[in-house]
Amino acid sequence: MHKYSLDKSKIKVLLLEGIHENAVHCFQNAGYSNVTWIKTALPEEELREKIRDVHIIGIRSRTQLTADMIGEARKLITIGCFSIGTNQVDLHSARLAGIPVFNAPFSNTRSVAEMVIAEAIMLIRRIPEKNHLARQGKWVKSAKNSYEIRGKTLGIIGYGHIGSQVSILAEALGMNIIYYDIEKKLSLGNARPVASLDELLAQADIVTLHVPSTELTHKMISAPQIARMKKGSYLINASRGDVVDYKAVADALASGHLLGAAADVFPEEPSSEDEPFRCELQPFPNTILTPHIGGSTAEAQANIGLEVAEKLVKYSDTGSTIGAVNFVEISLPPNGNKQRFLHIHRNLPGVLQDINHVFTSHGINIAAQYLQTDAYIGYAIIDTDSQIDDTILKELKTVKHTIRARMLY
């Protein structure tokens, strides 16, 4: 068994926002006993104070790790986003600080997909309106504008992990599936790609979005795109709040061009249950508005807790960055009784030579070495045959352009 240079009981793990207890158990089972679990997000100043002394932090969507906040994190080695999205972290600042960020790109895909299908059925049957009227004491038993989902065309914008799951479920209900993605994707079942967003909008009875938040997707569905949608169609957004212009959606609902809409994400979301929520779609009874709960099922949260925690533990134990969203991916298996060093540096000529010189100048044999680089950083894992004290680590930290260096074990 490896003896780690920093005892695991001294590695401080902070898990915020009620991350599933699977994550706590994962850390504890791996020997990490110094785990703090907090049910809520922390106020900015309290977070700033705590992060200065934390080695590993886990967050969900409410905690914002800005460049300034990351600059406070003197001991932080890695960040876990217990979610699909990573918009809450300044990924580039974390990269430049030598901090890999991990997320859970797969664990809640089924939960989101099921909610989208449920919303599609509810909207096309006019359930939100009928529910609203019934609560007002009105008995409107009408089939007008109420349809079966079978035989309708679902347009999926973004055919990734969630979009393709939606496609599979929709096909099982007898829908026709079209999708648009900027990258070529393998079609599943009867789904077929279309050449442009405009083509999708013109054909779909229901449009659902499953795209990340980027400059390219910002307000990608606004008034011009909604005008190209079929009259009497429906819009569902369970991706990111800034990809849809909700004012334009409200105008289309008011005019009758859209018969309904569902939104689970919004440009501005309350940071706690105590803050008020405002959205342009609130006055419309033919809408479904949910508080960013697409992935909030017991199964999804349990899976996310385990998936992200395992990645964080693996990075801390072995230096593996497989699955990191902002970092070069590199991994070497644990190597018997050999000693392991991790070195993160700016990607400039000569650094690897200087790193190797630290070992060779002491007559230390490098048993295994792996280096991966991107435009900004280089990351090296070095195994040696020697058992040496932290003298070498001190020298590695003095290598020019070093960002971080660790003697793992």
N, C-alpha and C positions, 0 to 999 in steps of 0.2 A: 504494500500500500504506500502511496506517495505521502510524504510529509510536506505539507504546503508551507511556503515561506511565511505567509501570513495566516495564522490559525483561523479556521473558519468561524470560530466563536467571536472573533474580532471584526469580521466582515459584517458591516451594518447594512441590513436590507430594509428598505422602507416601501411599504405597499399601501397606496392610497385609494380612495373612492370605492371602498367595499369590494375590492377584487376578490374573486371567489377563493374560498379557503383551500381549494386544491393547490393554489400557488404556495400558500403557507406550508402545506404538508410536503410539497415537492422540495422546497428549500430545507425543511427540517429533516426529511429523509436523506438528503444529500449531505447532512452534517452542519447545516447553517442554523445556529441556534439564536442568533441576534437579529430576529425578524420582528419589525414593528408593523402591525396591521391597523389601519385607520379607516373607518367607515366612510368618511367624507373627504372632499378636497380640502386643502388648507388655504387659508388666506395668504396672500402673496408674501407678506413679511414673515409669517411663520414658516412658510415653505422655504424662503430664502435662508432663514436661520438653520433649519434642519438639513437642507441639502448640502451645507458646507461640510458636514461630518458623515455623509452617507456614501457607501461604495456602490450600492445597487438600488435603483428606484424603479418602482412599477406604478403606472398611472393609467387612467382611462381618458375620457374626452374632456373633462372639465379642467384638468390641470394643464397650465400653459408653461412649457419649458422654453423660454425665449433665449436669445443669445446672451442677454444680460444675466438671466438666471443660471444658465449653464456656466457662465464665467465665475459664478460663486462656488461652483461645485468642485472644490479642490481635490477631493478624494474619489469622485465619481468615476467608475470604470465602465458602466453600461447602463442603458435605459431600456425598460420594457414598456411598450404600449400594449395594454391588454385590450386590444381592439383591432379592427381591420385598418382603420385610418391612422395616419401619423402626423396629421396637420398640426397637432397640438405641440409638436416639438420642432425647434429650428434644426433641421437635420444637417444642414451644412455647417452650422456652428459646432454641432456635436462632432461631426467628422473631423473638423480642424482641431478640435480639442482631444481627438483620439478616443472618442466614446461611441462605440457601435450601438445602434438602436434596433431593437427587435420588435416584431408585432405578430399578429395572428391572422394571416391572410385567408385562412380556410375555415376556421372553427365555427363561425356563425353564418356561413353561406346558406345553409338549409333554413335557418330561422328567418332570415331576411326574405328568402325566396317564398316561403310559405305565407308570410305576411302580405307580400305583393300579390300573390294569387288570391288570397282572401279579400284583399281590397278591390281587386279587379271584379270579382264576383259581386261584392257588395255594391260597387258603383254602378255596374251595368244593370243590376236589379233595382236600382234607386232605393236601396235600403236606408242610407243615411237620411234622405228626405222623408221617407215613410216613418222612420223612427222619430224624427224631429216633430212631425205633424201629430203622431200618436201621443207624444208627451204633452202636446198642447190640447189634447182631447179631440183631435180631428181624425175621422175614419175615412181615409182616402184609399178605397180599394179599387185601384185602377192599374191596368197593364200598359198604359201609355208610356212609351220610352223605357219599358222594362223588358230586358232581353236575356236569353240564355247565353252563356259564355261559349258554348259549342259552336263551331263554325266561324267564329269571329277571328280577326287577324290581330295578333299581338306584335307590336313593334318594340324590340329591345335595343336600346342605345347603350352599347358597351357589353360585349359578349365575353366577359371574363368569368371568374369563379362564380359570382352570384348570377349574372345574366344567363349563363348556360344552365344553371340549376333551375331558374325560372322557366327557361325554355322546355326543360324536361317535364316539369310539372304541368305546364300549360298544354303541352302536346297530349298528355294523359287525359286532359279534359276535352280534347277534341278541337283545340284551337289551331289555327294556321300561324306559323312563327316566321317572322322576318327579323333580321338584326342588322345593325350597322356598327362597325368598329374600325378604328383607324389602322389596326393591325389585322393581318389575315389570320382568321381563326377557323379551326375545324368545326364544321357544322355537326350538331347532334340531332338525331332523329329526323324529323321533317323540316327542321329550321333551314332557312336559306338566307344567304347574305344579300344585301342590296348595295348598290354602288355609291349611294349618297344619303346624307341625312334627309334631304328634301324628299327623296324617293320613299324613304321609310315613313315620313310624316304624312305623305299623301295617301298611303295605302292602309295605315294601321287604324283599327277601331279603338285600340287602347295602346298608349305609348308609356313605356316604363324606362327610367334612367338608371344606369349602373356604371357610372364613370367616376374617376377621381377628380379632385379639385385641382385644376391647373389653369394656367393662363388661357389655354386652348378651350377649356370647358366652361370658363366663367360666363354665366348667363347665356349658355349655348341655346337655351330655350327661352326666347323673349318674344315680343310681339310679332316680328316677321315670321318666326318659325311656327308660332301658334296659328297664324293666319293660313299657313300651308297645311295644317292638320285638317282632317275631314270634319265637316260640320257635324256636331253631335258625337264627337269622340271624347276620350277620357285621357287624363294625364296622371301618372304616378311618379313621385320622386322619393326614393329611399336611398339615394346615394350621398350627395353633398348639398348643403343648403344654398350655396352660391352658384349652382349650375342652372338654376331656374329663376326667372324674373317673376316673382309672385304677383306683382302689381299687374303685369300683363296677363297672368292667369286669371286674376280677379276680373279684369275687364272682359275677358273672353267668357267667363261664367255669367257675368251680368248681361252680356249680349246674347247668350244662348249658343254661341259658337262651340263652347265646351259644355257637355252635359254634367261633368263632374270631375273632381280631382282629389288626389290623396297625397299628403306630404308628411314625411317622418323627420325631415331635416330642414333647417332654416338658416338664413344668413346670420342671424343673431339669436342665440339660444340662451335662456337663463342659466346662470352658473349654479343655482340652487333652487329648491322647491319654493323658497320664500320670495323669489323674484317674480314679477309679473311676466306673462308671455303675451306678445303682440304679433299678429300676422295679418296681412291683407285678406286672407281667406276666411277669417273667423266669421264674418257676417253670412256666409253662404251655407245653407243647410245641405247642399249636395256635395259636401266635401268631407273627407276623413282627415283629421289632424291628430297626429300622435307625437309624443315627446321623445323622439330619437330612440325608439325602442325596437328597431328592426332586429337587432341581435340580442335583445334582452329576454332570452328564455333561460330557464334553469340549465338546459342541456348545453346551450351555446356558451354561457358564462363558465360552466365547469370545464368545457373543452378549452376555452381561451385561457383560463387560469393555468391549466396544465401545460398547454402548448408553449406559452411565452415563458413561464417559469423554467421549463426544461431547457430552453435556449439560453436563458440567463445563467443557469447553473453550468451548462456545458461551456459557455464562454469563460466563466470564472474558474472552472476546473481545468480546462484544456487549452483555452485560447481560441476555440473554434468560433468563427464569425459566420458560419453557414446560416443563411436566413436573415442576415442583417440588411436593413433597407437603405442604409447610408454609408456602407463600408465595403471594402474589398472582402470577398469571401475566401477564407483560408481555413484549413483544418489539418491537423496532424493527430493521429491517435495517441493516447497515452503511451509512453515509451519506457516501460519497465522501471529500472532504477536510475535512469538517466535524469539529468537536470534540465529544466526547461526555462527559457527566457523569452519574453515577448517584447518586441521593440516596434513602436509606432513613430514614424518620422515624416517630415515633409519629403515629397518625392522629388529629390534633386540629385544630380550626379555625384557619385563618390560616397554616399552615405553607407551603402552596404559594405563597401571596402573598409570604411572606418570601423564599422561594427565588427567585421571579421578580424580586423587587426587587434581589437581589444582581447579577443580570445587567443589568437595565435601568438601575440606578444608575451602571453603567460604560458605558452606551451600547452594550451588546452585544445583537445581535439573536438571538432564539431561533428557529432554523430549523425545529425539530420538537420536540414534547414529548408524552410519554405518561405518564399517572398511573393507577395502580390501587391500591385500598385494600381492607382488610378491617377487622374490628372493632378490630384492634390496631395495624397499621402501614400506612404509605403508601409506595409505591415509585414514584419518578419517573425516567424517562430523558429527558435534555435534550440536544439537539444545537444547537450554535451555529455561526454563520457565521464567527466570529473564531478566530484562532490566538493564544491567550493563555497566559501562564505560570500557575503554580500559585497565584497570588494569589486568584483566584476560588474555588479549591478551599478555601483556608484560610477564606475568608468563609463558604462553604457549610457548613463544619463548625461554625461558630459560630451557625448558625441554631438557634433554640430548638426543642427536641424532636428534634434530629438524632440518629440512631442510627449511621449510617455514611454517608460520602460518598466517592466515588472519581472522579478524572478518568481516564477509560478511555484515551482517546487524543486 
